[in-house]
């Protein structure tokens, strides 16, 4: 995993290449970027590959679209539900895509993923069956491309709050339900996290210079201004959308880690600690980040992160 200093050096060293690739003079397309949801517009143009994208095989688009045109997807997990239940998994774990391998061992759950999105993106190679051409008035692609990245994260099955919070590191801090890496609310040195939305694709993800595709903020194919399950952070606590499942109101009362104890769609009868997409602003732009920058519990291990 690159440190912030190392990444800053790499960004400076590759600046000439980045300007040639993007024909831009702004540096916000270099690497780690995150931004707002619901504030940009875009239309799908050009062509997509005529070959079927295998990663989308268990997904169905709904009629709910983000402001960038990304459809909210439903994911069929019926083919892996029985094996997961046989291991003792339940609740939100049964919503994790079958593209992700879950293994419960004792008090831990191992999560293995190839870290590729289950929808088409302009960040796949143009010859890939999952490539999609897209034009947006607000966003532009960075020069990086999606590549398979084998990530293996182990988290506690029944997490508990630690005596003190732990700052999230740079890089992978969790896994979304579709197997995509989650990054926190920080940017590489010299970058403005609120400006870096310019390099998000239609469904709010992008790859960094190591080709690790990831989310920083509300991923539109998974959640769209709702209370849906989003993913799991490395301390084992789940993340949900920006709304409270009990009241359907925008969630309030989050702690410094972006979480609270209360009911969720997966725990309707018992209070549990969980994270929510949390509203943050620099005074001009607003973002619903997945992480507030710290773990409430003790983070587990992550290989390939």
C-alpha positions as CSV (number, residue, x, y, z in Angstrom):
1,X,0.0,0.0,0.0
2,X,1.4,3.4,-1.0
3,X,2.0,6.0,1.6
4,X,0.7,9.5,1.0
5,X,4.3,10.8,0.5
6,X,5.1,8.0,-2.1
7,X,1.9,8.7,-3.9
8,X,2.7,12.4,-4.1
9,X,6.1,11.6,-5.6
10,X,4.5,9.3,-8.2
11,X,2.0,11.9,-9.1
12,X,4.7,14.5,-9.7
13,X,6.8,12.0,-11.7
14,X,3.9,11.1,-14.0
15,X,2.4,14.6,-14.4
16,X,3.6,14.9,-18.0
17,X,2.0,11.6,-19.0
18,X,-1.2,12.5,-17.3
19,X,-1.5,15.8,-19.1
20,X,-0.9,14.0,-22.5
21,X,-3.5,11.3,-21.6
22,X,-6.2,13.6,-20.5
23,X,-5.3,16.8,-22.4
24,X,-6.0,18.7,-19.2
25,X,-4.0,21.1,-17.0
26,X,-5.8,20.4,-13.8
27,X,-4.1,17.9,-11.4
28,X,-7.3,16.5,-9.8
29,X,-7.5,13.5,-12.2
30,X,-4.2,12.0,-11.1
31,X,-5.1,9.4,-8.5
32,X,-7.3,9.4,-5.4
33,X,-10.5,11.3,-6.0
34,X,-13.9,11.6,-4.4
35,X,-16.8,13.9,-4.8
36,X,-20.4,14.8,-4.5
37,X,-23.4,12.8,-5.5
38,X,-26.5,14.3,-7.1
39,X,-24.8,17.4,-8.5
40,X,-23.6,16.4,-11.9
41,X,-25.2,15.4,-15.1
42,X,-24.0,13.1,-17.9
43,X,-25.3,11.1,-20.8
44,X,-24.1,7.8,-22.2
45,X,-22.8,8.3,-25.7
46,X,-20.6,6.4,-28.2
47,X,-20.6,2.6,-28.2
48,X,-20.3,-0.3,-25.8
49,X,-18.9,-3.7,-26.6
50,X,-21.3,-6.0,-28.4
51,X,-19.9,-8.9,-26.2
52,X,-21.7,-9.5,-22.9
53,X,-19.9,-8.3,-19.8
54,X,-19.7,-11.4,-17.5
55,X,-19.5,-9.3,-14.3
56,X,-23.0,-8.0,-14.8
57,X,-24.6,-11.4,-15.1
58,X,-26.3,-11.4,-11.7
59,X,-27.5,-7.8,-11.8
60,X,-30.7,-6.2,-13.0
61,X,-31.1,-2.4,-13.5
62,X,-34.0,-0.7,-11.8
63,X,-35.7,2.5,-13.0
64,X,-34.0,4.5,-10.2
65,X,-31.2,6.6,-11.8
66,X,-28.6,8.8,-10.3
67,X,-28.1,12.3,-11.6
68,X,-25.3,10.9,-13.8
69,X,-27.5,8.2,-15.2
70,X,-26.2,5.3,-13.2
71,X,-29.1,2.8,-12.5
72,X,-29.5,1.4,-9.0
73,X,-28.9,-2.4,-9.4
74,X,-30.5,-5.4,-7.8
75,X,-28.1,-8.3,-7.3
76,X,-29.3,-11.9,-7.4
77,X,-27.5,-13.8,-4.6
78,X,-29.7,-16.9,-4.6
79,X,-26.9,-19.1,-6.1
80,X,-24.7,-18.6,-3.1
81,X,-27.2,-18.1,-0.3
82,X,-27.5,-21.7,0.8
83,X,-23.7,-22.2,1.2
84,X,-23.4,-19.0,3.2
85,X,-26.3,-19.9,5.5
86,X,-24.7,-23.3,6.0
87,X,-21.6,-21.5,7.3
88,X,-23.8,-19.5,9.8
89,X,-23.9,-16.3,7.9
90,X,-27.0,-14.2,8.0
91,X,-28.3,-10.6,7.7
92,X,-26.4,-8.2,5.5
93,X,-23.9,-11.0,4.7
94,X,-26.5,-12.6,2.5
95,X,-26.7,-9.4,0.4
96,X,-23.1,-9.5,-0.7
97,X,-22.7,-10.4,-4.4
98,X,-21.9,-13.9,-5.3
99,X,-18.9,-12.4,-7.2
100,X,-17.4,-12.2,-3.7
101,X,-16.2,-15.2,-1.7
102,X,-17.2,-15.2,2.0
103,X,-15.8,-17.8,4.4
104,X,-16.8,-17.8,8.1
105,X,-14.2,-19.3,10.4
106,X,-14.7,-19.1,14.1
107,X,-15.4,-15.5,15.0
108,X,-14.1,-14.1,11.7
109,X,-15.3,-13.7,8.1
110,X,-12.9,-13.7,5.2
111,X,-13.9,-11.6,2.2
112,X,-12.1,-12.3,-1.1
113,X,-12.8,-10.3,-4.2
114,X,-11.2,-9.5,-7.6
115,X,-12.2,-5.9,-7.1
116,X,-14.0,-5.2,-10.4
117,X,-17.3,-3.4,-10.7
118,X,-20.4,-5.3,-11.8
119,X,-21.4,-2.7,-14.4
120,X,-19.9,-1.2,-17.4
121,X,-17.4,1.6,-17.1
122,X,-15.2,3.9,-19.2
123,X,-12.3,2.7,-17.0
124,X,-12.3,-0.7,-18.5
125,X,-10.0,-1.1,-21.5
126,X,-11.8,0.0,-24.7
127,X,-11.4,-3.6,-26.0
128,X,-13.0,-5.1,-22.9
129,X,-16.5,-6.4,-23.0
130,X,-17.3,-4.3,-19.9
131,X,-16.2,-1.0,-21.5
132,X,-18.7,1.8,-21.9
133,X,-18.2,5.1,-23.6
134,X,-19.7,7.9,-21.6
135,X,-19.6,11.7,-21.9
136,X,-20.3,14.1,-19.0
137,X,-20.3,17.8,-18.8
138,X,-18.8,17.6,-15.3
139,X,-16.6,14.5,-15.3
140,X,-13.6,13.2,-17.2
141,X,-11.6,10.0,-17.1
142,X,-8.2,9.9,-15.4
143,X,-5.6,7.9,-17.4
144,X,-5.8,4.8,-15.2
145,X,-7.6,1.6,-16.1
146,X,-9.4,-1.1,-14.1
147,X,-7.4,-4.3,-13.5
148,X,-8.2,-7.3,-11.5
149,X,-6.9,-6.9,-7.9
150,X,-7.1,-9.8,-5.6
151,X,-8.1,-8.5,-2.2
152,X,-8.5,-10.6,0.9
153,X,-10.0,-9.0,4.0
154,X,-10.7,-10.7,7.4
155,X,-13.1,-9.0,9.7
156,X,-14.8,-10.0,13.0
157,X,-18.2,-11.5,12.5
158,X,-19.6,-9.9,15.7
159,X,-17.6,-6.7,16.0
160,X,-17.4,-4.6,19.1
161,X,-16.4,-1.0,19.7
162,X,-12.7,-0.6,20.7
163,X,-11.6,1.5,23.6
164,X,-10.6,4.3,21.2
165,X,-11.1,4.9,17.5
166,X,-8.4,4.2,14.9
167,X,-7.7,6.4,12.0
168,X,-8.4,4.8,8.6
169,X,-5.3,4.3,6.5
170,X,-4.8,5.3,2.9
171,X,-6.0,2.6,0.5
172,X,-8.6,-0.1,1.1
173,X,-10.6,0.4,4.3
174,X,-13.6,-1.9,3.4
175,X,-15.4,-3.8,0.7
176,X,-18.7,-2.8,-0.9
177,X,-21.4,-5.5,-1.4
178,X,-20.4,-5.8,-5.0
179,X,-16.8,-6.5,-4.2
180,X,-15.4,-3.1,-4.9
181,X,-12.8,-1.5,-2.6
182,X,-13.9,1.3,-0.3
183,X,-11.5,4.2,0.4
184,X,-12.0,6.9,3.0
185,X,-12.7,10.6,2.8
186,X,-9.1,11.8,2.2
187,X,-7.2,12.6,-0.9
188,X,-3.5,12.3,-2.0
189,X,-1.2,15.2,-0.9
190,X,-1.9,18.3,-3.0
191,X,-5.4,17.1,-4.0
192,X,-8.7,18.5,-2.9
193,X,-11.1,15.7,-2.1
194,X,-14.1,17.9,-2.9
195,X,-12.8,18.6,-6.4
196,X,-11.8,15.1,-7.3
197,X,-15.2,14.0,-8.4
198,X,-14.3,15.0,-11.9
199,X,-12.7,11.6,-12.5
200,X,-15.5,9.4,-11.2
201,X,-17.3,7.2,-13.7
202,X,-21.1,7.2,-14.1
203,X,-21.5,5.0,-11.1
204,X,-19.1,7.0,-8.8
205,X,-16.0,4.9,-8.8
206,X,-12.5,5.2,-10.4
207,X,-9.1,3.4,-10.4
208,X,-6.0,4.8,-8.8
209,X,-2.5,4.5,-10.3
210,X,-2.2,1.0,-9.1
211,X,-5.4,0.2,-11.1
212,X,-7.4,-0.4,-7.8
213,X,-11.0,0.6,-8.6
214,X,-12.7,2.1,-5.5
215,X,-15.4,4.2,-4.0
216,X,-15.0,7.2,-1.7
217,X,-18.6,8.4,-1.6
218,X,-22.2,7.2,-2.2
219,X,-22.0,4.5,-4.9
220,X,-25.0,5.0,-7.1
221,X,-25.4,1.4,-8.3
222,X,-25.8,0.3,-4.7
223,X,-27.6,3.1,-2.8
224,X,-29.4,6.2,-3.9
225,X,-30.6,8.4,-1.1
226,X,-31.9,5.4,0.9
227,X,-31.1,3.2,3.9
228,X,-29.7,0.2,1.9
229,X,-26.7,-1.9,2.9
230,X,-23.6,-0.6,1.2
231,X,-20.7,-2.8,2.5
232,X,-18.4,-3.6,5.4
233,X,-15.4,-1.8,6.8
234,X,-12.3,-3.6,8.0
235,X,-13.5,-3.5,11.6
236,X,-16.5,-5.6,10.7
237,X,-19.2,-3.0,11.1
238,X,-21.6,-2.6,8.2
239,X,-22.3,0.7,6.3
240,X,-25.7,1.8,5.2
241,X,-27.1,4.6,3.1
242,X,-27.8,8.2,4.1
243,X,-31.3,7.5,5.5
244,X,-32.6,6.0,8.7
245,X,-34.4,2.7,8.0
246,X,-36.9,3.4,10.9
247,X,-38.0,6.9,9.9
248,X,-36.8,7.1,6.3
249,X,-35.4,10.6,7.3
250,X,-31.8,11.6,6.6
251,X,-29.8,10.1,9.4
252,X,-28.8,12.3,12.3
253,X,-26.8,11.8,15.5
254,X,-23.7,10.1,13.9
255,X,-20.6,10.0,16.0
256,X,-17.1,11.1,15.0
257,X,-16.6,7.8,13.1
258,X,-19.8,8.3,11.1
259,X,-21.8,5.7,12.9
260,X,-24.5,5.2,15.5
261,X,-26.3,2.5,17.5
262,X,-29.8,1.8,16.2
263,X,-32.0,-0.3,13.9
264,X,-31.1,-1.1,10.3
265,X,-32.9,-2.9,7.4
266,X,-31.0,-6.0,8.5
267,X,-31.6,-5.6,12.2
268,X,-35.2,-4.2,12.5
269,X,-35.8,-5.5,16.0
270,X,-32.5,-4.9,17.8
271,X,-30.2,-2.0,18.1
272,X,-26.7,-2.5,16.5
273,X,-23.8,-0.3,15.9
274,X,-23.4,0.6,12.2
275,X,-22.0,3.3,9.9
276,X,-23.9,5.5,7.5
277,X,-23.0,7.5,4.5
278,X,-22.2,10.8,6.2
279,X,-22.6,14.4,5.0
280,X,-19.4,16.4,4.9
281,X,-18.8,19.8,3.3
282,X,-16.0,22.3,2.6
283,X,-18.5,25.2,2.7
284,X,-19.0,25.1,-1.1
285,X,-19.4,21.5,-2.1
286,X,-21.2,18.7,-0.2
287,X,-20.4,15.0,-0.2
288,X,-21.9,11.9,1.3
289,X,-18.7,10.0,2.1
290,X,-18.7,6.3,3.0
291,X,-16.2,6.9,5.9
292,X,-15.7,9.7,8.3
293,X,-12.0,8.8,8.6
294,X,-11.8,6.4,11.6
295,X,-12.8,2.9,12.7
296,X,-15.1,2.4,15.7
297,X,-13.8,-1.1,16.2
298,X,-10.5,-2.9,15.7
299,X,-9.7,-3.3,12.0
300,X,-8.9,-6.8,10.7
301,X,-6.2,-7.8,8.2
302,X,-6.2,-7.1,4.5
303,X,-4.0,-8.7,1.9
304,X,-3.5,-6.9,-1.4
305,X,-4.6,-3.7,0.1
